[in-house]
Amino acid sequence: MQAYKLNATIDESGHLIIDEPLNIAPGKVEVIILQPVPSLKSFTESATEPQPEKPKRKSKVKAFEGLFENAPPVPPDFDPDEARWEALKEKHNL
């Protein structure tokens, strides 16, 4: 497959408009769209807007109701089975 890099525009109706003529044979093509990332200025402006409130986690135990909102986030590589095994090894001196 041959790759071509060119500029295009997406209009209000969502159609892709290529800004320059292409000298390629007619037929089906695969299109990959790379959209520019918002600038740092617009990112900081959106960061100052109030953030939506986190959904509250329900708990059937009254004592645990506010515990989950204050807990730190779980790391992406956390393995609950490995944590259980480590706790059991420590508890039973394995």
C-alpha positions, 0 to 999 in steps of 0.5 A, spaced: 500 500 500 502 506 498 502 512 503 500 519 501 500 525 505 496 531 504 492 537 507 484 536 507 478 540 510 472 537 514 466 541 512 460 543 517 456 537 514 462 532 516 464 531 509 472 530 507 474 535 502 481 534 499 485 541 498 489 539 492 488 534 486 491 527 486 494 524 481 492 516 483 488 511 479 481 511 481 478 506 486 477 505 493 482 508 498 483 507 506 483 514 509 487 515 516 485 522 519 490 526 524 486 532 527 491 537 531 491 537 538 488 543 542 493 548 544 496 549 551 492 555 552 485 552 550 487 546 554 488 550 561 482 554 559 478 548 559 482 546 566 479 552 570 472 550 568 469 546 574 469 539 573 463 534 574 462 531 580 465 524 581 459 519 581 459 516 588 460 509 589 454 505 593 455 501 599 451 497 603 455 498 609 453 504 612 460 505 615 463 505 608 459 510 605 464 515 605 470 511 604 471 510 597 470 517 595 477 519 599 481 513 597 486 514 592 486 511 585 488 504 583 494 504 579 493 501 572 498 495 573 494 493 580 493 485 580 488 484 586 489 476 586 497 478 587 495 482 593 491 477 596 496 472 595 501 477 598 497 478 604 496 470 605 503 469 605 505 474 610 499 472 614 501 465 614 509 466 614 509 462 607 
